Amino acid sequence: MIPMIKRGLLLIILTISCSSNNNDTIPENDSETEITAPNTPVVPSKNTVSGFEFIDEFIIPNQEIGSEQVGGLSGIDYQNGKWYIICDTSTPPIRFYEANISYNNNEFTTVDIHTMIEMKDVAGSSLPQGVVDPEAIRFDPVTKNIVYTSEGSINNSVDPAVVEINGNGNEIKKFSLPDNLKANTIDDTSGPRHNGVLEGLSLAVDNSGYWVSLELPLIEDGPEPIITDTQSPVRVTFINKTTNTAERQFAYELDPVAREPALGTTFMVNGLVEILEYDTNKFLALERSFSSGYIDGGNTVKIYNVDASEATNTISKESLNGNDYTAATKTLLFNFETIRGKLTANTVDNIEGITFGPNLDDGSRTVVVISDNNFNSFFPQYNQLIALKVVP
């Protein structure tokens, strides 16, 4: 099925790169910069986010690069004027894409996924079937390399992984994970849940390492969310990239599932699908609930502001179930239900990726989210891009 595409947008798919770089150093405001000439853009604060305003949606059309279908787009990053998008297939070639994406205050003006890079092992060989299940991607501006997460395959005793690769896709190294994030090959009483492991990845704001987040609670930490409220904490872990050591961890409490499954179906899930640190111990968290049986996609997606400043370091806790700890605080910033009527077919799709994008002409910061269409394995889904303006 060919996705519905906003009228006229296909006519403006160009190969023009984004000219604005969100990751340039932004000077702090002082008494001199507050006295500005008329129409001079105000430099936005990087450490405050109070909400978002909708800019535009773009449905990426069906296309192939190198005879491979573009789909399964589960992670996105913008660094150094370039866009990186990861494909979550576990079938070779395991890959990510480079793209040109640009937009203004009103609409997307360029969406061009132009290059596919195969991700390989340390010997430069193609990764075989089932070895990795890529989910999140970040470009590290210090190392100039790319880091991605893999959920592995818990049911097949394949460990999750955090992997560094170069621009050509060749593996440089894997980072060490705490034992309780690895597949449990002994019994089913503890460890990660299948397909609920390393879904989120963020660069640390001080460039000292990476934050990785589980989608679902460890078995020993609590139940998966259901319609009624449960204590379902997921762990978010900091890995020091110099020492290759997991140094800190905090708990994030998941919401209940947003809707009962419909039309006689029973599947439902809610999880943490991506994180983005924007200030020390402060994050944007992308939380997605899905219930089967809905023609609008069945997804309820929210962006939370998360503060882990006072959260307990849970890295040495074997279980969170029944134990005393302080979870990170979370405040709702944006519910995609508020813009459902502005989206194609009223669909909030399988949104899994989030990144800060380039600043707008007026200096406002932006965020872009992307959805994973699962290669339309279950029902028609979209590779959906949504741009949002940050309200400081």
C-alpha positions as CSV (number, residue, x, y, z in Angstrom):
1,M,0.0,0.0,0.0
2,I,1.3,3.4,-0.9
3,P,1.0,5.7,2.1
4,M,-1.0,8.9,1.8
5,I,1.3,11.9,1.4
6,K,0.6,15.5,2.1
7,R,-0.3,17.1,-1.2
8,G,2.6,18.9,-2.8
9,L,5.3,17.6,-0.5
10,L,6.6,15.1,-3.0
11,L,7.2,18.0,-5.4
12,I,9.7,19.5,-2.9
13,I,11.9,16.5,-2.2
14,L,15.3,18.0,-2.9
15,T,18.8,17.2,-2.1
16,I,19.5,20.4,-0.2
17,S,21.3,19.9,3.1
18,C,20.2,21.6,6.3
19,S,22.1,24.8,6.6
20,S,21.4,25.2,10.3
21,N,23.3,23.3,13.0
22,N,21.5,22.7,16.3
23,N,24.7,21.5,17.9
24,D,26.8,24.6,17.5
25,T,27.8,26.2,20.8
26,I,25.2,28.7,21.9
27,P,26.4,31.6,24.0
28,E,24.7,32.4,27.3
29,N,22.5,35.5,27.4
30,D,24.0,38.4,29.4
31,S,23.1,42.0,29.9
32,E,24.5,43.0,26.6
33,T,22.8,40.4,24.5
34,E,19.4,41.3,26.1
35,I,19.6,44.7,24.3
36,T,18.8,43.6,20.8
37,A,17.9,45.3,17.6
38,P,14.3,44.8,16.3
39,N,13.8,41.4,14.6
40,T,17.1,40.1,16.0
41,P,16.5,36.4,16.9
42,V,16.7,35.6,20.6
43,V,19.2,32.9,21.4
44,P,17.1,30.0,22.9
45,S,18.0,28.4,26.2
46,K,19.3,24.9,25.9
47,N,18.3,23.9,29.4
48,T,14.6,24.7,29.5
49,V,11.8,22.9,27.7
50,S,8.2,23.6,28.8
51,G,6.3,22.4,25.8
52,F,6.0,21.9,22.1
53,E,4.1,23.4,19.1
54,F,3.2,21.4,16.0
55,I,5.0,22.4,12.8
56,D,4.3,19.8,10.2
57,E,4.1,16.1,9.3
58,F,5.7,14.3,6.4
59,I,5.0,10.7,5.3
60,I,8.1,9.2,3.8
61,P,7.0,7.4,0.6
62,N,7.7,3.8,-0.3
63,Q,11.2,3.6,-1.8
64,E,14.3,1.5,-2.1
65,I,17.9,2.2,-1.7
66,G,20.4,-0.4,-3.0
67,S,17.4,-2.8,-3.7
68,E,16.5,-2.6,0.0
69,Q,13.1,-1.3,1.2
70,V,13.3,1.9,3.3
71,G,11.4,1.1,6.5
72,G,11.5,0.1,10.1
73,L,12.8,3.6,11.0
74,S,13.1,3.3,14.7
75,G,15.8,5.9,15.6
76,I,16.9,9.4,14.4
77,D,19.6,11.8,15.2
78,Y,20.8,15.2,14.0
79,Q,24.4,16.3,14.5
80,N,26.8,18.4,12.6
81,G,24.2,19.4,10.0
82,K,23.5,15.8,9.1
83,W,20.6,13.4,9.8
84,Y,21.1,9.7,10.7
85,I,18.2,7.2,10.7
86,I,18.5,3.6,11.8
87,C,16.6,0.6,10.4
88,D,15.5,-2.0,13.0
89,T,15.6,-5.0,10.8
90,S,17.5,-8.1,12.0
91,T,17.7,-9.4,8.4
92,P,20.9,-8.5,6.5
93,P,21.9,-6.0,5.4
94,I,21.7,-4.5,8.9
95,R,21.8,-0.8,8.1
96,F,21.3,2.9,8.8
97,Y,20.7,5.8,6.5
98,E,21.9,9.3,6.0
99,A,19.3,11.9,5.0
100,N,18.7,15.6,4.2
101,I,15.8,17.0,6.1
102,S,14.9,20.6,6.4
103,Y,11.8,22.6,7.5
104,N,10.7,26.1,8.4
105,N,8.2,27.5,10.8
106,N,5.3,26.1,8.8
107,E,6.4,22.9,6.9
108,F,8.9,20.4,5.8
109,T,10.7,21.6,2.7
110,T,13.2,18.7,2.1
111,V,13.0,15.1,3.0
112,D,15.6,13.0,1.1
113,I,16.9,9.7,2.4
114,H,19.8,9.3,0.1
115,T,22.5,7.0,1.4
116,M,22.4,3.5,3.0
117,I,25.3,2.3,5.1
118,E,25.6,-1.4,6.1
119,M,26.6,-2.0,9.7
120,K,29.2,-4.7,10.0
121,D,31.3,-6.6,12.6
122,V,34.9,-5.8,13.7
123,A,36.3,-7.7,10.7
124,G,34.2,-5.7,8.3
125,S,31.9,-8.6,7.5
126,S,28.2,-8.5,7.2
127,L,26.2,-9.2,10.3
128,P,24.3,-12.5,10.1
129,Q,20.6,-12.9,10.7
130,G,19.4,-12.5,14.3
131,V,22.7,-11.2,15.8
132,V,21.4,-7.7,16.4
133,D,18.1,-5.9,16.5
134,P,19.0,-2.2,16.1
135,E,16.7,0.3,17.8
136,A,18.4,3.7,18.5
137,I,21.2,5.7,16.9
138,R,23.4,8.7,17.9
139,F,26.3,10.4,16.3
140,D,29.0,11.3,18.8
141,P,30.5,14.7,17.8
142,V,33.6,14.0,19.9
143,T,34.6,10.7,18.5
144,K,33.0,11.3,15.1
145,N,31.6,7.8,15.3
146,I,28.1,6.4,15.6
147,V,26.7,4.5,18.5
148,Y,23.6,2.3,18.3
149,T,21.7,0.0,20.6
150,S,20.5,-3.5,19.8
151,E,17.8,-5.4,21.7
152,G,19.4,-8.7,20.8
153,S,17.0,-11.6,21.1
154,I,16.2,-12.6,24.7
155,N,14.2,-15.6,23.6
156,N,17.2,-16.9,21.6
157,S,19.8,-15.9,24.4
158,V,21.3,-13.1,22.3
159,D,22.4,-10.3,24.6
160,P,21.4,-6.7,24.0
161,A,24.3,-4.4,23.0
162,V,25.6,-0.9,22.8
163,V,27.9,-0.7,19.8
164,E,30.2,1.9,18.4
165,I,30.8,2.0,14.6
166,N,32.7,4.3,12.2
167,G,31.1,6.2,9.4
168,N,31.6,3.2,7.1
169,G,29.5,1.0,9.4
170,N,32.4,-1.1,10.7
171,E,32.2,-2.1,14.4
172,I,34.9,-0.4,16.6
173,K,33.8,-1.9,20.0
174,K,30.9,-2.9,22.2
175,F,30.3,-1.3,25.6
176,S,29.9,-3.3,28.8
177,L,26.4,-3.7,30.2
178,P,25.4,-4.6,33.8
179,D,24.7,-8.4,34.1
180,N,21.0,-7.8,34.7
181,L,20.5,-6.2,31.3
182,K,21.8,-9.4,29.6
183,A,19.7,-12.3,28.4
184,N,19.0,-14.8,31.3
185,T,20.0,-18.2,30.0
186,I,19.1,-20.0,33.3
187,D,15.5,-19.3,34.0
188,D,12.6,-16.9,33.4
189,T,12.4,-15.3,36.8
190,S,14.7,-12.4,36.1
191,G,16.4,-10.4,33.4
192,P,15.0,-8.4,30.4
193,R,11.8,-9.2,28.6
194,H,12.0,-10.2,25.0
195,N,11.5,-7.2,22.7
196,G,11.6,-4.8,25.7
197,V,15.3,-4.1,26.2
198,L,17.6,-1.3,24.9
199,E,15.1,0.9,23.0
200,G,16.5,4.3,24.0
201,L,19.9,6.0,23.7
202,S,21.2,9.5,24.4
203,L,24.5,11.2,24.4
204,A,25.4,12.7,27.8
205,V,25.3,16.5,27.7
206,D,28.9,16.6,28.9
207,N,30.0,14.1,26.2
208,S,31.3,11.7,28.8
209,G,29.2,8.8,27.8
210,Y,25.8,7.4,26.9
211,W,22.5,6.9,28.5
212,V,20.6,3.7,27.5
213,S,17.0,2.9,28.5
214,L,14.9,-0.2,28.7
215,E,11.5,-0.3,27.1
216,L,9.9,-2.6,29.7
217,P,10.7,-3.4,33.3
218,L,13.1,-6.2,34.1
219,I,11.1,-9.3,35.2
220,E,12.4,-8.9,38.8
221,D,11.5,-5.2,38.9
222,G,7.8,-5.3,38.2
223,P,5.0,-6.2,35.7
224,E,4.4,-4.9,32.3
225,P,1.9,-2.0,32.3
226,I,-1.8,-2.8,31.9
227,I,-4.9,-0.6,31.8
228,T,-4.9,-0.2,35.6
229,D,-2.0,1.5,37.3
230,T,0.9,-0.7,38.3
231,Q,4.4,-0.1,39.6
232,S,6.3,-0.7,36.4
233,P,9.7,0.9,36.5
234,V,12.3,0.7,33.7
235,R,16.0,1.3,34.3
236,V,18.0,4.1,32.5
237,T,21.7,3.4,32.7
238,F,24.7,5.7,32.1
239,I,27.8,4.2,30.5
240,N,31.2,6.1,30.8
241,K,32.6,5.8,27.3
242,T,36.2,6.3,28.5
243,T,36.2,3.6,31.3
244,N,33.6,1.5,29.5
245,T,31.8,1.2,32.9
246,A,28.1,1.5,33.8
247,E,28.3,4.1,36.5
248,R,24.8,5.3,37.3
249,Q,21.3,4.1,36.8
250,F,17.8,5.5,37.7
251,A,14.2,4.2,37.6
252,Y,11.5,5.7,35.4
253,E,7.9,4.8,36.2
254,L,5.8,3.9,33.2
255,D,2.2,5.0,32.7
256,P,-0.7,2.5,32.4
257,V,-1.7,1.4,28.9
258,A,-3.8,4.2,27.5
259,R,-6.7,2.2,25.8
260,E,-8.3,-1.2,26.1
261,P,-7.7,-3.4,23.0
262,A,-10.6,-3.3,20.6
263,L,-12.5,-5.5,18.1
264,G,-12.0,-8.6,20.1
265,T,-8.2,-8.3,20.2
266,T,-6.1,-8.5,23.3
267,F,-2.6,-7.2,22.7
268,M,-1.5,-4.1,24.6
269,V,1.8,-2.6,25.7
270,N,3.3,0.6,27.0
271,G,7.0,1.4,27.1
272,L,9.8,3.9,27.1
273,V,10.9,4.1,23.5
274,E,13.5,6.9,23.5
275,I,15.3,9.3,25.7
276,L,17.2,12.6,25.0
277,E,19.3,14.3,27.7
278,Y,19.1,18.1,27.3
279,D,20.7,19.2,30.6
280,T,22.4,17.4,33.4
281,N,20.1,14.7,34.7
282,K,17.2,16.2,32.7
283,F,15.7,14.3,29.7
284,L,12.9,14.2,27.2
285,A,11.3,10.8,27.4
286,L,9.2,9.4,24.6
287,E,6.6,7.0,26.0
288,R,4.4,5.0,23.7
289,S,1.3,3.0,24.5
290,F,-0.2,0.6,21.9
291,S,-3.5,-1.3,21.9
292,S,-4.6,-3.5,19.0
293,G,-7.8,-3.3,17.1
294,Y,-7.9,0.4,16.2
295,I,-8.0,1.8,12.7
296,D,-6.2,5.0,13.9
297,G,-3.1,2.9,14.7
298,G,-3.8,2.2,18.3
299,N,-0.9,4.3,19.5
300,T,-0.9,6.9,22.3
301,V,2.4,8.8,22.4
302,K,3.6,11.3,24.9
303,I,6.7,13.3,25.6
304,Y,7.7,13.8,29.2
305,N,10.1,16.1,30.9
306,V,12.2,13.9,33.2
307,D,14.3,15.0,36.1
308,A,16.7,12.4,37.6
309,S,18.6,14.8,39.9
310,E,17.2,13.3,43.1
311,A,16.7,9.8,41.8
312,T,18.3,6.8,43.5
313,N,21.3,5.2,41.8
314,T,19.8,1.7,41.3
315,I,22.8,0.1,39.7
316,S,23.5,-2.1,42.7
317,K,19.9,-3.0,43.4
318,E,19.1,-6.6,42.3
319,S,15.4,-5.8,42.3
320,L,13.2,-2.7,42.4
321,N,10.0,-4.7,43.3
322,G,9.2,-3.9,47.0
323,N,12.5,-2.1,47.6
324,D,12.8,1.5,48.6
325,Y,14.1,3.9,45.9
326,T,13.3,7.3,44.5
327,A,12.3,7.3,40.9
328,A,12.9,10.2,38.5
329,T,10.1,12.7,38.3
330,K,8.2,13.1,35.1
331,T,6.0,15.9,33.8
332,L,3.9,15.7,30.7
333,L,5.0,18.1,28.0
334,F,3.1,16.9,24.9
335,N,0.5,14.4,24.0
336,F,0.3,13.6,20.3
337,E,-3.5,13.1,20.8
338,T,-3.7,16.9,20.6
339,I,-2.6,16.9,17.0
340,R,-4.1,13.6,15.8
341,G,-6.6,15.5,13.6
342,K,-3.7,17.2,11.8
343,L,-2.0,14.0,10.9
344,T,-2.5,11.7,7.9
345,A,-5.6,9.5,8.3
346,N,-5.8,10.8,11.9
347,T,-2.9,8.4,12.7
348,V,-0.4,8.7,15.4
349,D,1.9,6.0,14.2
350,N,4.5,3.8,15.8
351,I,6.7,6.7,17.0
352,E,10.0,5.5,18.3
353,G,12.7,8.1,17.6
354,I,13.4,11.7,18.8
355,T,16.1,14.2,18.2
356,F,16.7,17.9,18.5
357,G,16.8,19.4,15.0
358,P,18.2,22.7,13.6
359,N,17.0,26.0,15.0
360,L,14.3,27.9,13.2
361,D,15.1,31.3,11.7
362,D,13.7,33.0,14.8
363,G,16.2,31.1,16.9
364,S,13.6,28.6,18.3
365,R,14.8,25.1,19.0
366,T,13.0,22.1,17.3
367,V,12.5,18.5,17.8
368,V,11.8,15.8,15.2
369,V,10.2,12.4,15.9
370,I,10.0,9.4,13.5
371,S,7.9,6.3,13.4
372,D,8.7,2.7,12.6
373,N,6.3,1.2,10.0
374,N,7.4,-2.3,10.8
375,F,7.7,-2.8,7.1
376,N,3.9,-3.0,7.1
377,S,4.1,-6.5,8.6
378,F,0.9,-6.3,10.5
379,F,-1.3,-3.6,8.9
380,P,-0.6,-0.5,6.8
381,Q,1.7,1.8,8.7
382,Y,3.6,5.0,7.9
383,N,7.2,6.1,8.0
384,Q,6.0,9.3,9.7
385,L,8.1,12.4,10.4
386,I,6.7,15.1,12.7
387,A,8.5,18.4,13.5
388,L,7.8,20.3,16.7
389,K,8.8,23.7,17.9
390,V,10.3,23.8,21.4
391,V,8.6,26.1,23.9
392,P,11.3,27.2,26.3
